[in-house]
Each structure stands twice: as structure tokens, then as C-alpha cells.
Amino acid sequence: MTSTSDGHHDLRAQLAALTTEAFRPELAEIDRLPTLDIARIMNGEDASVPTAVAAQLPRIAAAIDATAERMARGGRLIYAGAGTAGRLGVLDASECPPTFNTGPGDVIGLIAGGPPALVTAVEGAEDSAALAAEDLEALALTPDDTVVGVSASGRTPYAIGAVEYARARLALTVGLSCNADSALAAAAEHGIEVVVGPELLTGSTRLKAGTAQKLVLNMISTITMIRLGKTYGNLMVDVRASNEKLRARSRHIVALATGAPDDEIERALAATDGEVKNAILTLLGGVDAPTAARLLTRSNGHLRAALAAANGT
């Protein structure tokens, strides 16, 4: 019983030292304020998050460049986290296929406790570094893969265990946390520490810390895909038209990129099986659909390079 008490005491001491867990006495009676006042306070708190992210932009950019270099060689982007951090990673990964037409295994989100943990807390899952190793072992990591451990505290064993396992197998590792001098950042090749300060509700890291993590994950996936040629300017030319809204968006993207009339856009999309990038290339490059496909293959999917080849420049 004493050892359990000692363990709880040690954990409380660790948490008390974290900025994200700090108590804010000036908000001790926030529950007595009018709703509009609470909303204004919360909005002001949220407004501070982008500034904290901005302080880490050079580190974020370095991690993205290293990730894109590996993904260009066939590597995968893998997020690993527990609780809110894990859910944010799964969310970001799940949005890459429809947005960038990535394969189902190109961007992966791992959450401690597996899929059930997306909707229900799984007892003890976040405390297991071994569980992270098991989850990554099932993916057969290669040196071209990137593993991003995500943890607001920077001390979550699952996230640290994922990074340590990945680094031992020569994969690229990124540690994203919201506390300075975190164990997670220290374990990773690229440490990103977005220090957002104490939360409105003491220790509720689904708030500012969660917002910060979401902003950084947006950058990691989006800019990596830009570097991989998944966009043309700021157009999502690799969008997967899996529903009516996305089919309409596909036509709009081709129109924005080419300025072609609707009938030409319809013919180009029909000839290229709805592939936006290929349709744009047929219209701007003056080539047929099979030639567009070959040029894009040779340019590793980069539309600008394919256009230059089509136009002989």
C-alpha cells in the first residue's frame, strides 16, 4: 500500500511541475461569471495559441522537410498518442485520403487502446510504452517512415515509447508536446514544444494544448503534401471525388486552374476518370489522357513539372 501511495505522490509531483497542469487562482471563481464573460475569457485564451505555435515554426518546418523527404521515397507518416492527442492524430490521418488522395496506409493514426479509445477512455493504455512498441511492430517500420509522438504533457509513456521504438529502428522521430524540456521532445530527433501555458480548466489539455496540437498536425500533413506535389498552388488537385460535394469541388478546381469552359472540363474529367490533376494537365498541356498519366508518373506526381515537360520547357 505504501508503494502505491508513493507512486501517486511521485506522479502528483510530476504533474504539479508541468505548465499545462498549473492552477490559475485568478480563475478560481469562473463558474460564478455570466456565460458571455466566460466565453470572452476562453476566446482570449484561444487567441494566444497561434503565437505559441509561431515560436516553434523553425522546428516544425525542419520536421516537415525531413518527413517529406522520406515520404517521397515511399515512407509513411505515423502519429502516436493517447487520449485527446491520439484522437487528433487519428483525425488528421483520416482526412488525408479524401483531401490528398493518399493510400490508406500512407498516413496512420495510432491511439493507445486502439479504435475503442476514440470514443471511450481505455484504462491504463496511455501508461504503456510496451503497447506502443506492439502497435508499431505490427506496422513493420522502415527507416523511411516518420513517427510523430503527440502528448500535451510530454511525459505520456505511450507517446515516448512509440518514439523510442521508432528511433531504435532508424525511422524519423518527432515529439510534439506543450511543455518545455519534455521527455518526449528529448527522445525524438525533432522536438517541438508549443508552450501554451496553464489551461482555463486546470489540467484540461483538450483546450489550448489540444488546439495547439491540431494546428501543428495541420501543418505537418498539409505542408508535407504540398512538398510531395499533392497541390497545384493552393488547389487540392489530388482531391478524391468520393461524393457529390467533392465531385463539384473537382470541377471547380479544374476551372480555377485552367479557366476552361464547363464542356471542356467535363470532357477532360471524363477522359481521365475524374482525376483532377490529369484533367488539368490535358487542358493546360494540350496532351491526351494517357500522355498526361505518363508525364505525371515521370514527375512523381508533381503537376508543375509535368506541365513543363508537356510544354517543352
Phi, psi and omega in degrees: 000323181295319181296323178295317178297318178298320180296318178295322180295317179296319180294318177300321180293321178297314181295321181297336181275352183272135178301320183293345181257359187294145179272139180246099184299333181292347179251013186297338180242031181297332181292348180265355182277157173297151183304318181298322178295318178297317180298320179295318178298314182296319178297320177296322176298313182298327182295341181278346186294313180302328178294320178294322177295319182303326181294342182253007185303318177300321178291320179296315181298318179297319179294321180295314180300318179293322179294312182298321179301319180285320180295329177296338177265008178103005180286170181245157174253121186234122175263144178220123179198175179238153177059224181304316181299318179294319180296321179296321177295316178297319178301311182298317180296319184291340182271351181288319180301311180290330183278319187238006180058035176285157175290158183299338180255007182283320177234122189235137174248121177253132177236136180302124182098354177076187184310323179302333182288351177292330183240343182221137178297132178257113187304125171080353185298320184290343183274003187249108173289328180296323179297321177297318179298320179296316181297321180283326178300324180294341180267354179052067183303149173234166178297345178273355179277156175238130177244122179253109175277131184238125180200123180300315182288330186080008181236002183297120183303323180298313181293317179295318179299322179297316181293317180295317178298314182295319182294325179294339179257018173069013173287157174290140181232139178231135177243115181251116179222176181237024174228145179286152176055043183278153177295327180294313179296322180294328183282338186264157175292322178242109178262128178237116183238102181265098186273102184266352179087179182298150182276161176302313172258122188308118176080002181275083187281008169284353183270251184299317181297318178296320178297317179298315180298318179299316179299317181290318179296323174305315180295313184301309183288314185295311183288326174301315180293326174299314180297332182273003178083020181280356177230164173231105193063232177253028178257138181276076186284354175255014181304140178263115184279082185261358176208177185298320180300315182288330175293320176294321178296322179301314179296321180295319180296316179297321179295317180295321183285329189244334186072012183286153176291162187302320183294323177291322178297315180299317180294318181295317180292323178295321181290334183252019179056036175081005180283112186299312183300316180294321180296318178298319182294322178295324182282315183276332183264350179065035180241163178277173185298314179298321179294319178301318180297318180295316181297320179291324177297315181294331182264015180055035175084003181275112185296320180299317179294320179295320177297318178299320179293320181295325182268002178069029180246000000 
